[in-house]
Amino acid sequence: MTRDMVYTMSTQREIRITAAGLSDVGRVREENEDGLFVRLIGRRHRGPFAIRAVLAVADGVGGHVGGRQASQAVVSFLSDLFSVRHIGAQALFGDDVTSFIKGIIREADGRVLELVGGGDAKPPGTTFTGAFIVGDRAYIGHIGDSRAYQIRNDEIIALTEDHSYVAHLVREGRLAPEEARDFPQKNVLMRSLGTEGGVTIDEPGRVRLMDGDVLVLCTDGLWDLVSEKELVWIIQEKKDLVKACSRLIRLANARDGHDNITVVAARFGRFRKGYSAPPGVYDPPGGRAPGRAKRMIARFAAFTGLLALSALLILIALFILNELSVVDFPLPAELLNRLISPS
């Protein structure tokens, strides 16, 4: 697996935040057009809205004409805005947290639009899903079909709605949810950054965080291949979020890996181990599957060895019988008489 980005960070004193992010090109695409951003902010550098953590994923669209450039333009913008030297500039994008988030989404949209070149090339674009942590609340800004989830114990809640054509049909009742997976135009977006004429921005969502909660942001390369239940089982199985993100990506790759795969996870407070996955639900590479393969190989080797030993014993027996049949071995006269006329 190719690790493009890995982050592990934590803050102390308030409710502890531990975050990690990982992105992988997958098994089919030649280039990784996803981007991610993770930053935990200390007390002295939180700016006018007291934002203490920012998590984001972006899935570039546009192929070789700019998908990667679009997602990286958003990541670079966030990196500059939440740097120590630009703390004061955050106030230029809004008067409160929700207006600030809408303001930076508009600015990010403008940055992507600047990438449009001449000719008939399809303009680049990108999805954007970001979580901005203030105190014990997460504010979610969202455009496109990347997703944000909140995990509490063994329950998972979707915090975003896909801005895709297939999701639109499902919401209108024109398509059943079970039909959406194989719908021919399931990857067609109705909203993304870089749309000419401006983008419609929903009011940012807001959720309260409790001790033990986990936020997960991911692109469709993950959620299309890994179920919500599996997401919960893997995230809540171990404390190490880097290992959890890595395992999620390996599982998606084991199931085709047809797209770039990106996941960001942040745990708030203490680790609370959840239920383990039932046996046989999935076989993550590096987990139970290799052990089973080793056992099968050992059994095959033992069976093969037993066959070889049996064949060798048979050959030895045949050789002995053959030798006895051709060697003239005279019996004593007294023993021969007893065998012929037993008394």
Buried (B, 14 or more C-beta within 10 A) or exposed (E): BEEBBBBEBEBEEEBBBBBBBBBBBBBEBEEBBBBBBBBBBEEEBBBBBEBBBBBBBBBBBBBEBBBBBBBBBBBBBBBEBBEEEEBEBBEEBBEEBBBBBBBBBBBBBBBBBEBBEEEEEEBBBBBBBBBBBBEBEBBBBBBBBBBBBBBBBEEBEEBBBBBBBBBBBBEEEEBEEEEBEEBEEBBEBBBBBBBEEEBEBBEBBBBEBEEBBBBBBBBBBBBBBBEBBBBBBBBBBEEBBBBBBBBBBBBBBBEEBBBBBBBBBBBBBEBBEBEEBEEEEBBBEBBBEEEEEEEEEEEEEEEEEEEEEEEEEEEEEEEEEEEEEEEEEEEEEEEEEEEEEEE
